[in-house]
């Protein structure tokens, strides 16, 4: 298995979390469970380095089991939610916990050379920077909200976020439901669980974030991952890809 991550252009950090590349160079299928991370992805699939299909995912609120066939490669762009409004200019609520096909010609994917990942990422950097240069100014309320969500790992209440970004909780929830298909509270729970993975990987199986007690923590982890913290920590057969590829801290 070969897994790589590359960072986007500095001016894209509000919109793109990372580029990534996965290659199953083994003769056997590789089975993984992908866990919710609060992002959505553009996925470009290859077989023997030949383009097969492209798809766009929504937000995942629960685990998804995948099987990667031999000689299969996947290039992904992991987007932050602000990209929905400012890069895609469309909602992703309809593809919550699913994905939708995208034409291979989208962003000239079918003409992009993925044999050099640095050149490929520069290609997409330029496209997205061009899109952003042609748009209206970024909504500061949304930008501040998403920055605060990332900084706090979703620990605050909806009311606390509302007060800090001067945006009513009703308006925020309407925005989240219409654009992403979930409420802000649901999204916060995903961020809290995802942030706990680095602690779980280090054997810290008690809550590090804003949970009522350990029972509440376990219930929340299981809701979004399908398993208990102990199972995530054991990570048998490197089943949970994000825990396998994330360095301990």
Secondary structure, DSSP 8 states (H G I E B T S, - for coil): -EEEEE---GGGTTTEEEEEEEEE-SSS-EEEEE---S-EEEEEEEETTEEEEEEEE---SS-EEEEE-TTEEEEEEEE-THHIIIII-S--GGGTTSEEEE-TTGGGGGG--TTSHHHHHHHHHHHHHHHHHTS----HHHHHHHHHHHHHTT-S-HHHHHHHHT--HHHHHHHHHHHHSS-HHHHHHHHHHHHHHHHHHTT--S--SS-SSHHHHHHHHHHHHSS-HHHHHH-GGG-BHHHHHS---
